């Protein structure tokens, strides 16, 4: 087996879709010795900001000298990005070895390619179940001190919910994946609160009705609860495209002049939540001093989120892929609207997303809109988006990202800004096209 064959097999498992429930992944992990059982970890759920918060925590723990594992999804350019140890993506050779091992187990111990498994036989593992098992095996082999695990979808029935973390965190709650998680914020909050374990501290960024549900779950399970908006207070001193500086006061003291190399006020909120998790870890025996917290935040990298990849004209990539993300993006754009001059919006989205609501957020801020589609079978047809986009600006349709970027550059002057957004698939396609993408 070569690496291309391994990833072809893994991506082929996407045909099983997302399957709620833990029976298959628990059985798969049992067959490989339950690598997650003794894994010290942080478990992070929520709607948006999970990946950024996970990356910040990983950076802080590495700055403290910890050997860390980081499991996130989806990836931008390479499958190997999903599983990292000490910031380095998993080797392709390790992907091959783990795929061969897990494929042999799956073919021998689970149902074959059938929608109705025979009695006593569990369904074949999905793509995410297999990659989750792969991450846990890699972290055990590399003997990580602490793993940061991002929830894939939901929480209660997500494949990652086999861990018992040192600390859990829920970033925020908004309407998403309603066909799986529920139709209201309260219903979705119940699913995401499913990562809360009895007696395990949990740090919460959510507010409103979702927070009420999470409070009830934490109280029922005896899980110590920290609500970031109630326990921490912060002031942003500088907010630029390249860096933000803020002061923070919390229950364990003050932090002056904290710095993050990520744009957008929402990233400061993610940083505060990450710091609250770090301080909770300290209370439970995992040392992270002030210098490690400060240095980790200052050095964190998380591409594809308000990432400036070119100047004159400025090209910004952002993976906002749901209405809540688009709302945050629109707030950022509105704050800096004069600085951006004319804004050319390149928008490609998946057909199962609420793209009408997304366009309603960012469309009014654009001078020109170029509708395109990311390179995936799940992409929305740009012609379907056309009637909605026309309500906000002049619209052009491009068949792919290459044409979209060509048209955007032709339309933009040197002082203008091109924003590529709508999906991480769209951002990834742009990163592959644009020169100088060292990250």
C-alpha positions as CSV (number, residue, x, y, z in Angstrom):
1,X,0.0,0.0,0.0
2,X,1.2,3.5,-0.8
3,X,0.0,6.8,0.7
4,X,-2.4,7.5,-2.2
5,X,-4.0,4.1,-1.8
6,X,-4.3,4.6,2.0
7,X,-6.1,8.0,1.6
8,X,-8.2,6.7,-1.3
9,X,-9.4,3.9,1.0
10,X,-10.1,6.3,3.9
11,X,-11.9,8.9,1.8
12,X,-13.9,6.1,0.3
13,X,-15.4,5.5,3.7
14,X,-17.2,8.8,3.4
15,X,-19.9,6.8,1.5
16,X,-21.1,5.7,4.9
17,X,-21.8,9.4,5.8
18,X,-22.0,10.4,9.5
19,X,-23.4,7.7,11.7
20,X,-24.6,8.8,15.2
21,X,-23.6,6.5,18.0
22,X,-20.5,5.1,19.7
23,X,-20.9,1.3,19.4
24,X,-18.8,0.9,16.3
25,X,-16.0,3.2,17.3
26,X,-15.9,1.7,20.8
27,X,-15.6,-1.8,19.4
28,X,-12.9,-0.7,16.9
29,X,-10.9,0.9,19.7
30,X,-11.3,-2.2,21.9
31,X,-9.9,-4.3,19.1
32,X,-6.7,-2.2,19.1
33,X,-6.3,-2.0,22.9
34,X,-8.3,1.1,23.8
35,X,-5.5,3.6,23.1
36,X,-7.8,6.4,24.3
37,X,-8.3,4.9,27.8
38,X,-5.3,6.4,29.5
39,X,-4.9,9.4,27.2
40,X,-4.7,12.7,29.1
41,X,-6.7,15.0,26.9
42,X,-8.8,18.2,26.5
43,X,-12.1,17.7,24.6
44,X,-13.4,20.7,22.7
45,X,-16.9,21.0,21.2
46,X,-19.1,23.9,20.0
47,X,-20.3,25.4,16.7
48,X,-17.5,27.7,15.6
49,X,-14.1,28.4,17.0
50,X,-13.3,24.8,18.0
51,X,-10.3,24.5,15.8
52,X,-8.8,27.9,16.7
53,X,-9.3,27.2,20.4
54,X,-7.7,23.7,20.0
55,X,-4.7,25.2,18.2
56,X,-4.2,27.8,20.9
57,X,-4.3,25.2,23.7
58,X,-1.9,23.0,21.8
59,X,0.5,25.9,21.3
60,X,0.4,26.8,25.0
61,X,1.0,23.3,26.1
62,X,4.0,22.9,23.7
63,X,5.4,26.2,25.0
64,X,5.3,24.7,28.5
65,X,7.4,21.7,27.3
66,X,4.6,19.2,27.0
67,X,4.6,16.6,24.2
68,X,1.2,17.3,22.7
69,X,-1.2,15.6,20.3
70,X,-3.7,17.6,18.3
71,X,-6.7,16.1,16.4
72,X,-8.8,18.4,14.3
73,X,-11.0,18.3,11.3
74,X,-11.4,19.0,8.5
75,X,-7.9,19.5,6.9
76,X,-7.1,22.2,4.4
77,X,-4.4,20.8,2.1
78,X,-3.4,17.4,3.4
79,X,-5.0,14.7,5.4
80,X,-1.9,14.5,7.6
81,X,-2.9,17.9,9.0
82,X,-5.6,16.3,11.1
83,X,-3.3,14.4,13.4
84,X,-0.3,16.2,14.8
85,X,2.3,15.6,17.5
86,X,4.3,18.6,18.8
87,X,2.9,20.6,15.9
88,X,4.2,18.2,13.2
89,X,1.7,16.4,11.0
90,X,1.6,12.6,11.1
91,X,4.0,11.0,8.6
92,X,2.6,9.5,5.4
93,X,4.4,6.2,6.3
94,X,2.5,6.2,9.6
95,X,-0.8,6.8,7.8
96,X,-0.1,3.8,5.6
97,X,0.8,1.5,8.5
98,X,-2.3,2.5,10.6
99,X,-4.6,2.3,7.6
100,X,-3.4,-1.2,6.8
101,X,-3.9,-2.3,10.4
102,X,-7.4,-0.7,10.8
103,X,-8.6,-1.8,7.4
104,X,-7.8,-5.5,8.2
105,X,-9.6,-5.2,11.5
106,X,-12.6,-3.5,9.9
107,X,-13.0,-6.0,7.1
108,X,-12.8,-8.9,9.5
109,X,-14.8,-7.7,12.5
110,X,-17.6,-5.5,11.1
111,X,-20.4,-5.7,8.6
112,X,-19.4,-5.6,4.9
113,X,-20.8,-3.1,2.4
114,X,-24.4,-3.5,3.5
115,X,-26.9,-0.9,4.8
116,X,-28.5,-3.5,7.1
117,X,-25.8,-5.4,9.0
118,X,-26.7,-8.9,10.0
119,X,-27.7,-9.6,13.6
120,X,-24.9,-9.4,16.0
121,X,-22.6,-7.5,13.6
122,X,-21.9,-3.8,13.9
123,X,-21.8,-1.5,10.9
124,X,-18.5,-0.9,9.1
125,X,-16.6,2.1,10.6
126,X,-17.1,5.4,8.9
127,X,-14.3,7.7,7.7
128,X,-14.4,9.8,10.9
129,X,-14.5,6.7,13.2
130,X,-11.4,5.3,11.4
131,X,-9.5,8.5,11.5
132,X,-10.3,9.0,15.2
133,X,-9.0,5.5,16.0
134,X,-5.9,6.4,13.9
135,X,-5.3,9.5,16.0
136,X,-5.6,7.7,19.3
137,X,-3.2,5.0,18.1
138,X,-0.7,7.6,16.9
139,X,-0.8,9.5,20.2
140,X,-0.3,6.4,22.2
141,X,2.7,5.3,20.1
142,X,4.2,8.8,20.4
143,X,3.5,8.8,24.1
144,X,2.0,12.3,24.2
145,X,1.7,14.1,27.6
146,X,-1.6,15.7,26.6
147,X,-3.9,15.5,23.6
148,X,-6.2,18.2,22.4
149,X,-9.3,16.6,20.7
150,X,-11.7,18.5,18.6
151,X,-15.3,17.2,18.3
152,X,-16.2,16.3,14.7
153,X,-20.0,16.8,14.7
154,X,-22.3,17.5,17.6
155,X,-20.9,15.9,20.8
156,X,-23.0,13.3,22.5
157,X,-22.8,10.8,19.6
158,X,-19.6,11.9,18.1
159,X,-16.8,9.4,17.6
160,X,-14.4,11.4,19.8
161,X,-16.8,11.1,22.8
162,X,-15.1,8.0,24.0
163,X,-12.6,10.0,25.9
164,X,-12.7,11.0,29.6
165,X,-10.9,14.4,29.4
166,X,-9.1,16.4,32.1
167,X,-11.1,19.4,31.0
168,X,-13.9,19.8,28.4
169,X,-14.8,23.0,26.6
170,X,-17.7,24.2,24.5
171,X,-17.0,27.3,22.5
172,X,-20.5,28.5,21.4
173,X,-23.8,27.2,20.1
174,X,-25.5,28.2,16.9
175,X,-27.9,26.5,14.5
176,X,-26.0,23.9,12.4
177,X,-26.4,20.4,11.1
178,X,-30.0,20.6,12.1
179,X,-30.9,17.4,10.4
180,X,-28.7,15.6,12.9
181,X,-28.6,17.8,16.0
182,X,-32.0,19.5,16.4
183,X,-34.0,22.4,15.2
184,X,-33.4,24.8,18.1
185,X,-30.4,26.2,20.0
186,X,-31.6,24.3,23.1
187,X,-31.8,20.9,21.2
188,X,-28.3,21.5,19.7
189,X,-26.9,22.5,23.1
190,X,-28.1,19.2,24.6
191,X,-26.2,17.3,21.9
192,X,-23.1,19.4,22.4
193,X,-23.3,19.1,26.2
194,X,-23.1,15.4,25.7
195,X,-19.3,15.7,26.0
196,X,-19.6,16.8,29.6
197,X,-18.6,13.9,32.0
198,X,-19.4,13.4,35.6
199,X,-17.0,15.3,37.8
200,X,-14.9,16.7,34.8
201,X,-14.6,20.5,34.8
202,X,-16.0,22.2,31.7
203,X,-15.4,25.7,30.4
204,X,-18.1,27.4,28.4
205,X,-18.2,30.1,25.8
206,X,-21.9,29.7,25.0
207,X,-24.5,32.2,26.2
208,X,-28.3,32.5,26.3
209,X,-30.7,29.5,26.0
210,X,-27.8,27.2,25.1
211,X,-25.9,28.2,28.3
212,X,-29.0,27.3,30.4
213,X,-29.1,23.8,28.9
214,X,-25.4,23.3,29.5
215,X,-25.7,24.6,33.1
216,X,-28.4,22.0,33.8
217,X,-26.3,19.2,32.3
218,X,-23.2,20.2,34.3
219,X,-25.2,20.5,37.5
220,X,-26.7,17.0,37.0
221,X,-23.3,15.5,36.4
222,X,-21.5,17.3,39.1
223,X,-19.1,18.9,36.6
224,X,-17.5,22.1,37.8
225,X,-18.5,24.9,35.4
226,X,-16.7,28.0,34.3
227,X,-18.6,30.4,32.1
228,X,-16.1,32.6,30.4
229,X,-18.4,35.6,29.9
230,X,-19.1,35.7,33.7
231,X,-15.6,34.9,35.0
232,X,-13.3,36.7,32.6
233,X,-13.2,40.3,31.4
234,X,-11.0,41.6,28.6
235,X,-10.2,44.7,26.7
236,X,-8.7,44.7,23.2
237,X,-5.9,47.3,23.0
238,X,-4.9,46.7,19.4
239,X,-6.8,44.9,16.6
240,X,-4.9,44.5,13.3
241,X,-4.9,42.0,10.5
242,X,-1.6,40.6,11.5
243,X,-1.9,40.7,15.3
244,X,-4.2,41.6,18.2
245,X,-3.2,42.7,21.7
246,X,-5.5,42.5,24.7
247,X,-5.6,42.6,28.5
248,X,-7.5,40.0,30.6
249,X,-8.7,39.8,34.1
250,X,-10.0,36.5,35.5
251,X,-10.5,34.6,38.7
252,X,-6.8,33.7,38.9
253,X,-5.3,37.1,38.2
254,X,-4.5,39.6,35.4
255,X,-2.8,39.1,32.1
256,X,-1.5,42.3,30.5
257,X,-0.6,42.7,26.8
258,X,-1.5,39.2,25.6
259,X,-0.9,38.8,21.8
260,X,-2.4,36.6,19.1
261,X,-1.4,36.5,15.4
262,X,-5.0,36.0,14.3
263,X,-7.5,38.6,13.1
264,X,-11.0,39.2,14.3
265,X,-12.4,40.0,17.7
266,X,-13.9,36.5,17.8
267,X,-10.3,35.1,17.9
268,X,-9.8,37.1,21.1
269,X,-12.8,35.4,22.5
270,X,-11.4,32.0,21.5
271,X,-8.1,33.0,23.1
272,X,-9.8,33.9,26.4
273,X,-11.7,30.5,26.4
274,X,-8.4,28.7,25.7
275,X,-6.7,30.6,28.6
276,X,-9.6,29.7,30.9
277,X,-9.1,26.0,29.9
278,X,-5.4,26.3,30.6
279,X,-6.0,27.8,34.0
280,X,-8.4,25.0,34.8
281,X,-5.8,22.5,33.8
282,X,-3.4,24.1,36.3
283,X,-5.9,23.6,39.0
284,X,-6.0,19.9,38.2
285,X,-2.3,19.2,38.2
286,X,-1.0,20.1,34.7
287,X,1.4,22.9,35.0
288,X,1.2,25.8,32.6
289,X,3.0,29.0,33.7
290,X,2.3,32.6,32.6
291,X,5.2,32.5,30.1
292,X,4.0,29.4,28.4
293,X,0.4,30.7,28.1
294,X,1.7,34.1,26.7
295,X,4.2,32.5,24.3
296,X,1.8,29.9,23.1
297,X,-0.9,32.4,22.2
298,X,1.7,34.7,20.5
299,X,3.0,31.8,18.3
300,X,-0.2,30.0,17.4
301,X,-0.9,29.2,13.7
302,X,-4.3,28.5,12.3
303,X,-4.5,29.0,8.5
304,X,-7.6,29.7,6.5
305,X,-9.2,32.0,9.1
306,X,-9.0,35.6,8.1
307,X,-5.6,34.8,6.6
308,X,-4.0,37.5,4.5
309,X,-2.1,35.7,1.7
310,X,-1.3,38.6,-0.6
311,X,-1.2,42.4,-0.6
312,X,-2.0,44.9,-3.4
313,X,-4.6,43.8,-3.9
314,X,-5.1,42.3,-0.5
315,X,-6.4,38.7,-0.6
316,X,-8.1,37.4,2.5
317,X,-9.2,33.8,3.0
318,X,-11.8,32.9,5.6
319,X,-13.4,29.5,6.2
320,X,-16.8,30.8,7.5
321,X,-19.2,28.1,6.4
322,X,-22.4,28.7,8.3
323,X,-24.6,31.7,9.2
324,X,-23.0,32.2,12.6
325,X,-19.5,32.2,11.1
326,X,-20.7,34.6,8.3
327,X,-22.2,36.9,11.0
328,X,-18.8,37.1,12.8
329,X,-17.0,37.6,9.4
330,X,-19.5,40.4,8.5
331,X,-18.8,42.1,11.9
332,X,-15.1,42.0,11.1
333,X,-15.6,43.4,7.6
334,X,-17.9,46.2,8.8
335,X,-15.3,47.3,11.4
336,X,-12.6,47.6,8.7
337,X,-14.7,48.5,5.8
338,X,-12.9,51.8,4.9
339,X,-9.5,50.1,5.2
340,X,-10.5,47.5,2.6
341,X,-11.7,50.0,0.0
342,X,-13.7,48.1,-2.7
343,X,-14.5,44.6,-1.5
344,X,-14.7,41.8,-4.1
345,X,-16.4,38.8,-2.6
346,X,-15.5,35.3,-4.0
347,X,-18.1,33.0,-2.6
348,X,-18.2,29.2,-2.9
349,X,-20.4,27.1,-0.5
350,X,-21.7,23.6,0.0
351,X,-25.3,22.9,-1.0
352,X,-26.3,21.6,2.4
353,X,-25.4,24.9,4.1
354,X,-27.8,27.8,4.7
355,X,-26.1,29.9,2.0
356,X,-29.0,32.4,1.8
357,X,-28.4,33.4,5.4
358,X,-24.7,33.5,4.8
359,X,-25.0,35.8,1.8
360,X,-27.4,38.0,3.7
361,X,-24.6,38.6,6.2
362,X,-21.6,39.3,3.9
363,X,-23.3,40.2,0.6
364,X,-24.3,43.8,1.6
365,X,-20.7,44.6,2.4
366,X,-19.4,43.6,-1.1
367,X,-19.0,45.9,-4.1
368,X,-18.8,42.9,-6.4
369,X,-19.6,39.2,-5.9
370,X,-18.1,36.4,-7.8
371,X,-20.0,33.1,-7.3
372,X,-18.1,29.9,-7.8
373,X,-18.0,26.4,-6.4
374,X,-15.4,24.4,-4.4
375,X,-14.0,21.2,-5.9
376,X,-16.4,18.7,-4.2
377,X,-19.5,16.9,-5.1
378,X,-21.2,18.6,-2.2
379,X,-20.8,22.1,-3.8
380,X,-23.8,24.3,-4.4
381,X,-24.4,25.3,-8.0
382,X,-23.5,29.1,-8.3
383,X,-26.5,29.6,-10.6
384,X,-28.8,28.6,-7.7
385,X,-27.2,31.4,-5.6
386,X,-27.5,34.0,-8.3
387,X,-31.0,35.4,-7.5
388,X,-30.1,36.0,-3.8
389,X,-26.6,37.4,-4.5
390,X,-28.0,39.9,-7.0
391,X,-29.9,41.6,-4.2
392,X,-26.6,42.9,-2.8
393,X,-24.1,43.7,-5.5
394,X,-23.1,43.1,-9.1
395,X,-22.6,39.4,-9.6
396,X,-20.4,37.3,-11.9
397,X,-20.3,33.4,-12.1
398,X,-17.0,31.6,-12.3
399,X,-16.8,27.9,-13.0
400,X,-14.0,27.2,-10.6
401,X,-11.7,29.0,-8.1
402,X,-9.0,29.6,-10.8
403,X,-11.4,31.6,-12.9
404,X,-12.9,33.2,-9.8
405,X,-9.5,34.5,-8.7
406,X,-8.6,35.7,-12.2
407,X,-11.8,37.7,-12.4
408,X,-11.4,39.1,-8.9
409,X,-7.9,40.3,-9.6
410,X,-9.1,41.9,-12.9
411,X,-11.8,43.7,-11.0
412,X,-9.7,44.8,-8.0
413,X,-7.4,47.8,-7.9
414,X,-4.2,47.6,-5.8
415,X,-5.8,49.2,-2.8
416,X,-8.8,46.9,-2.9
417,X,-9.5,43.7,-1.0
418,X,-10.6,40.3,-2.3
419,X,-12.3,38.0,0.2
420,X,-12.5,34.3,-0.5
421,X,-15.0,32.6,1.8
422,X,-18.1,30.3,2.1
423,X,-16.4,27.0,2.9
424,X,-13.1,25.5,4.0
425,X,-13.2,23.6,0.7
426,X,-13.2,27.0,-1.1
427,X,-10.3,28.3,1.0
428,X,-8.3,25.1,0.5
429,X,-8.8,25.4,-3.3
430,X,-7.6,29.0,-3.2
431,X,-4.5,28.1,-1.1
432,X,-3.6,25.5,-3.7
433,X,-3.8,28.1,-6.5
434,X,-2.2,31.1,-4.8
435,X,1.6,31.5,-4.8
436,X,3.8,31.7,-1.7
437,X,1.5,29.7,0.7
438,X,4.3,28.8,3.2
439,X,1.8,27.9,5.8
